[in-house]
């Protein structure tokens, strides 16, 4: 797909990533990632080791986040690294080969910004590299696949549409990064589902003029459509 080619810009190493954030300060409290190499069609070719760590923060996690993720203040205090320590460890995991970081939604970059800012690391070379090579896969995905209400899908609901195995223990950052990798691969491989969902998006699009909507409806029912039909629909729309 041309859009994926453009986003990857020839990168053949991908880090699928997910951050969990605190409720109030919205800082990163956990990182999950899985590294993969891509083949010449940008499918996942090889999966490398995974990465997971917890990060200490000065603020409280928040009850909502604890109930959602199971991450507590005590867990972070006992097992968490400082943000600079976590970034150094993550940097070693990423390695020196050029790569792209793929996440689902823009909240991950928001969390990174807050944590880096609070730690005085917003100008850190590795964090700048993350920003410059970060891809929000949900933006591309939502162009072709949406809910029946024409809204963006959650990662889990997106996986269900593509009939893809879902790793349990969702809202664990490593689990979510693995699920994102599954969705990325399904998006590229399961073209028949993608086409079917894209047609639904086109039909529901409020930006699609009525004449084109009527043409699509006929085509979907395998009826022949001519230019004369199209002009008739245009004229009807002008009445």
N, C-alpha and C positions, 0 to 999 in steps of 0.2 A: 504494500500500500504506500502510495506516494507521501501521504501525510506522516506516516511512521518513519519513512526514509528521511524526510525533512527534519523531524524532531531528533532522530538519532544522530544525524549528520556524520554517518560512517562509523560511529562508535560501535564496537563489538563486545564491550563489557558493560553489563547493566547491574546496578544495585537496586533491587526492589526494596523499598524502605517504608517503615511506618513508625511514627512517634506517638507516644501517649503523653498528654499534657495535664498539668495541674488545673484545678477548677477555676481559681481566681487569678493567680498571676500568669497563668497560661504559659508555663515554662515546660520544657521537656523533662519528663520523669522516667521515661523508658524508651529505648531504641530497639527496634527489631529490623533485621536486614538479611537478605539472601542475595548472593552474587551469582551471576550467570553469564555465560558467553553465548553469543548469537551466531547462527549460520548465515549464509549469504542471502537468505530470504527474511532475515531478522527473527526467525523462530528461536526459541530457547534450545541451545544445543547441548550445553553442559552446565550442571549445577555444582557450585562450589560449597564450601562450608558456610554455615549460618553465623549470625552475630546477634547477641542480645546483651544489653546491660541496663542497669538502673542508675538514675542520677539524683543526687541529693539536691534539695532546694531549701531555701530559708523559710519559705511560706508553707502553709499546710496543703496537703493534697486535695482535700475537699471530699465530703461524704458522697456526693454524686459520682465522682470519679472512682472512689474506692469501691462503691457498689457495682460500678460498671466494669472495672478492670481487676479488682482484687488487690490493687496496689495501695498500701497503707504508708503512713508516715514512718512507722516502725521499720517496715521493709526497706524503705529508702535509707534510713539511718544505719541499718545493719549491713545492707548489701550495696548501697549506692556509691557511685563515684562522684567526685566533683565534676562540674561541666567541663573544665579544661582537661581533666584526666580522661573523661569519656571521649572527648573529641580526639585526643591523642591515640587512644585505643582504637577508635573507629577509623581513624586515618590509616593506621597500620593495617587494619582489615581491608580497607579499600585498595591499598597498594598504589603503585606508581603508574600503572597502565591507564590511559585515558578511558573515562567511563561516563555514563549518564546515570543519574539518580531518578528512579521512577516512583512516584507516590500517587495516591488517589485523593484528590481534593487539595485545596490551597492552604489548609490549616497546618500542614506539616512545616511549610516555609514560615508561616506566622510564628509557630512555636520556636523554630530555630532562631528567628530574628529576636524574639524576646529573651531567650536564654543567652544568646551571644551578646546582646546589649547589656543585660544584667551582669554578665561576667567580663565585660570590657573586651570582648573578642570579635566584635562585628567586623573589624578590619583584618581578622586572621586570614592568612592565605588559603588555608584549607576550607574555611567557611565561605569565603568568596568563591572558591572553586565549586562548592556545593550549590550556591545560588546560581552561578553561571551555567551549571549543567543539570539543573533540576527540571524535571518534566512532570507536569500534572496530567496524568493519563486520563483523568475524568473529563478534562476538556475535550480531548479527541473522542473519547468513548461516547460522550453525550451528544456529539454531532450526529451520531448514527443510531444510538439506542437510548430511548427514554421510557419513562413510565407511561401508563395510559392517560395520566393527567399532564403529560408533556413536561415532566420535571425530571431532574437528575435522579438516578438510581443509587442506592447504597451499594457498597461493594458486594455484600451478600446477595442482594436481590439481582444484581448484574450477573453473578455467577449462576444463579438459578435459571436465568433466561438461556444461558449457554449450556445448561445441563452439565455443569462442571462439578467435580467432587469438591466439597467444601471442608476445609480443615476445621475441626471443632475448636473450642476454646477461643471464640472470637473476642476481640478487644484485648487480646494479648498481642503485643507489637510484632513478634516473630510470626505468629499465626497469620496475622493480617498481611504481612509482607509476602508470605508464601501464597496466600489466597490471591493477592494481587498478581503474582507471577502466573498463576493458573488462568486468571482472567485475561491477562495480556496475550498469552499463547492461544487461548480459545478465540479471542477476538481476531487473530490472524488466521487461524486454521479453519474455524467453523464458518466458512464463507456463506453457506446457505442460510444459516440462522441470521448472520449479519445482514444479508440482503433483505430478508423478510422483515427484520426489525427496522431497517432503514426506510423501507417503503412505508411502514406504519408512521414513522416520524414525519416523512414527507407529506403524507395524507393529513396528518393532524396539525401540521405547521400553520400557525395563524398568519404567517407571512406568504403562504402559497395562495395566489389568486384563484378564484373559483374556476375559471376556464381550465387551468392546469389540473386542479383538483378533479374535475370531471373527466379529463383525459386519463388521469391515473386510475380512476375508478373503472373506466371501460377497459383499460389495459389489464388491470388486475383480474377482471372477469374474462380475460382472453378474447375480448371483442376487437374487431378491427376499428382503428381510428384514423380518420383522414384529416387533411388540412381543412377541408370544408367543415368537418365536424367541429374542429377547433374554432374556426371563425364563427360558427353558429353559437358556440358557448360564449365567445367574446361579445357578440351582439346581444345575447340574452343578459349578460352581465351589465350591459350599458343601458338597458331599458329602465 
